[in-house]
């Protein structure tokens, strides 16, 4: 979260849970509502942390984001999906990392 705050993000929710699943971080970047998926791995022995965010996980995050919007009814202009991934000491923030398609 310190990385996001250092970039000017406001943290709205952490670990938002509903029956559809969980969102790691919901933040604001100006007028944009940002759903942030966080992944970490101690090392790259079993692949990079980014590898854990495939199409299936993206669809799951998108479903929970829709539920969040329905439940919390936030006011926002646009939204996007970011990823924060840490593999060992390497920390990466991908802005607009994916765009979910379909159900």
Buried (B, 14 or more C-beta within 10 A) or exposed (E): BEEBEEEEBEBBBEEBEBEBBEBBBBBBBEEBBBBBBBBEBEEEEEEBBBEBBEEEBBBBBBBBBEBBBEEEEEEEEEBBBBBBBBBEEEEBBBEEBBEBEEE
